[in-house]
Amino acid sequence: MTAEGQKVAQMEQTWVYPVKGMQGVRTIEVGVKSVSVVGDRRIAFTEIDTKGTPTLLDTTKFPGLLRYAPRFENTQDPKNSRIIVTTPQGTEEYIDSPALLEQVADESRRKLAVLRMGRAAYHSMPVSLMSLGSVRQTEEDAHTPVDPRVLGKIYILKHLLIYHMRKMHG
């Protein structure tokens, strides 16, 4: 709202991603802190037995993570709620279930551990706000429908591609 009480924007959807790399959960409301969104990316799978710093498993390393659908056991308290994951086979497991860890590790062909994070792990900023005009413009530029939940990544990739093309072609 402006100082005059005029509405300038409306939130259409809010999403959180309880487990890094897995599907998102649509929420009615979301709590935002200075460093993260409440309930967002609380859990990640981390590679173990690798040289150097352990890395978090994401969709770049294992796109199959997107076939898993987490949800909050208690939707009223995403910060403290247990997370239940529906596997691609339709079974439900708690995020800390040894069976779920074994399945993701086997499918990704990596040795993994479940990591609970004090705050979320982001490649960019924890909150992305965009207008529907930005979504429509990106769809026009890409000549394809765009899921607004991934627009930030697409926008960054689009501009990196343009930068690299300009650099290569002078």
C-alpha positions as CSV (number, residue, x, y, z in Angstrom):
1,M,0.0,0.0,0.0
2,T,1.1,3.5,-0.7
3,A,0.9,6.3,1.9
4,E,-2.5,7.1,0.3
5,G,-3.7,3.6,0.9
6,Q,-3.6,2.6,-2.7
7,K,-2.9,-1.0,-3.5
8,V,0.3,-1.4,-5.6
9,A,0.8,-5.2,-5.7
10,Q,-0.8,-8.4,-4.7
11,M,0.9,-11.7,-3.8
12,E,-0.5,-14.4,-6.1
13,Q,1.4,-17.4,-4.7
14,T,3.9,-18.3,-1.9
15,W,6.0,-21.4,-2.0
16,V,8.7,-22.9,0.2
17,Y,11.0,-25.7,-0.5
18,P,11.5,-27.7,2.7
19,V,14.2,-30.0,1.2
20,K,16.8,-28.5,-1.1
21,G,16.2,-29.7,-4.6
22,M,12.9,-31.3,-4.1
23,Q,9.5,-30.0,-5.1
24,G,8.0,-27.0,-3.4
25,V,5.1,-26.7,-1.1
26,R,2.5,-24.0,-1.8
27,T,1.6,-22.0,1.4
28,I,-1.1,-19.6,2.4
29,E,1.4,-17.4,4.1
30,V,5.1,-17.3,4.6
31,G,7.3,-15.8,7.3
32,V,10.4,-13.9,6.1
33,K,13.5,-13.3,8.1
34,S,16.6,-11.3,7.2
35,V,18.5,-14.4,6.1
36,S,15.8,-16.9,5.1
37,V,12.2,-17.9,4.7
38,V,10.6,-19.8,7.5
39,G,10.5,-23.5,6.7
40,D,12.5,-23.1,3.4
41,R,15.4,-25.4,2.6
42,R,15.6,-26.7,6.2
43,I,17.0,-30.0,5.0
44,A,19.5,-31.0,2.4
45,F,21.3,-34.1,1.4
46,T,25.0,-33.7,1.5
47,E,27.6,-35.8,-0.2
48,I,30.0,-37.5,2.2
49,D,33.3,-39.3,1.4
50,T,34.3,-36.6,-1.1
51,K,37.5,-34.7,-1.2
52,G,37.3,-31.2,0.1
53,T,34.3,-29.5,1.5
54,P,31.1,-31.6,1.5
55,T,28.6,-30.4,-1.1
56,L,24.9,-30.2,-1.0
57,L,22.9,-32.4,-3.5
58,D,20.8,-30.3,-5.8
59,T,19.0,-30.7,-9.1
60,T,22.1,-29.9,-11.1
61,K,23.9,-33.0,-9.6
62,F,20.7,-35.1,-9.4
63,P,17.6,-33.9,-11.4
64,G,15.7,-36.9,-9.9
65,L,15.3,-35.0,-6.7
66,L,12.4,-33.1,-8.3
67,R,10.4,-36.4,-8.4
68,Y,10.2,-36.2,-4.6
69,A,7.4,-34.2,-2.9
70,P,8.0,-33.0,0.6
71,R,5.2,-31.6,2.9
72,F,5.0,-30.4,6.4
73,E,3.3,-32.7,8.9
74,N,2.1,-29.6,10.7
75,T,1.3,-26.9,8.1
76,Q,0.6,-24.4,10.9
77,D,4.2,-24.6,12.1
78,P,6.6,-25.1,9.2
79,K,9.6,-24.1,11.3
80,N,9.3,-27.0,13.7
81,S,7.2,-29.5,11.8
82,R,8.5,-32.8,10.7
83,I,8.8,-33.2,7.0
84,I,7.2,-36.1,5.2
85,V,8.3,-36.9,1.7
86,T,6.3,-38.7,-1.0
87,T,8.7,-40.8,-3.1
88,P,8.3,-41.3,-6.9
89,Q,6.7,-44.7,-6.1
90,G,4.0,-43.0,-4.0
91,T,5.2,-44.1,-0.5
92,E,5.6,-41.7,2.3
93,E,8.7,-41.5,4.5
94,Y,9.9,-39.0,7.1
95,I,12.9,-37.0,5.9
96,D,15.1,-38.7,8.5
97,S,14.0,-42.2,7.4
98,P,17.0,-44.5,6.6
99,A,14.9,-46.0,3.8
100,L,14.5,-42.5,2.1
101,L,18.2,-41.8,2.6
102,E,19.1,-45.1,1.0
103,Q,16.8,-44.6,-1.9
104,V,18.0,-41.1,-2.8
105,A,21.7,-42.2,-2.3
106,D,21.1,-45.3,-4.6
107,E,19.3,-43.3,-7.3
108,S,21.9,-40.5,-7.3
109,R,24.8,-42.9,-7.1
110,R,26.3,-40.9,-4.2
111,K,27.1,-41.6,-0.6
112,L,24.8,-39.1,1.3
113,A,23.8,-37.9,4.7
114,V,20.9,-35.8,5.8
115,L,21.9,-32.3,6.8
116,R,19.6,-30.1,9.0
117,M,20.5,-26.5,8.5
118,G,20.1,-23.7,11.0
119,R,19.2,-21.4,8.0
120,A,18.4,-22.1,4.4
121,A,21.0,-22.7,1.7
122,Y,20.5,-20.5,-1.3
123,H,22.3,-20.0,-4.6
124,S,20.9,-16.5,-4.7
125,M,18.6,-14.5,-2.5
126,P,16.0,-16.1,-0.2
127,V,13.1,-14.1,-1.5
128,S,12.2,-13.5,-5.1
129,L,9.5,-11.1,-6.0
130,M,8.5,-10.7,-9.6
131,S,5.6,-9.2,-11.5
132,L,3.4,-11.1,-13.9
133,G,4.8,-8.8,-16.6
134,S,8.3,-10.2,-15.9
135,V,6.9,-13.7,-16.3
136,R,5.1,-12.8,-19.6
137,Q,8.2,-11.1,-21.0
138,T,10.4,-14.1,-20.1
139,E,7.9,-16.4,-21.8
140,E,8.0,-14.2,-24.9
141,D,11.8,-14.1,-24.9
142,A,12.0,-17.9,-24.4
143,H,9.1,-18.7,-26.8
144,T,7.8,-21.1,-24.2
145,P,5.6,-21.1,-21.0
146,V,7.7,-20.4,-17.9
147,D,7.0,-21.7,-14.3
148,P,7.3,-18.5,-12.2
149,R,8.9,-20.5,-9.4
150,V,12.0,-20.9,-11.4
151,L,12.0,-17.5,-13.2
152,G,14.9,-16.2,-11.1
153,K,17.2,-19.0,-12.3
154,I,16.0,-18.6,-15.9
155,Y,16.5,-14.8,-15.8
156,I,20.1,-15.2,-14.5
157,L,20.9,-17.9,-17.0
158,K,19.5,-15.8,-19.8
159,H,21.6,-12.8,-18.9
160,L,24.8,-15.0,-18.5
161,L,24.1,-16.5,-22.0
162,I,23.7,-13.0,-23.5
163,Y,26.9,-11.8,-21.7
164,H,28.9,-14.8,-23.0
165,M,27.5,-14.4,-26.5
166,R,28.5,-10.8,-26.5
167,K,32.0,-11.6,-25.2
168,M,32.5,-14.3,-27.9
169,H,31.2,-12.2,-30.8
170,G,32.5,-8.9,-29.7
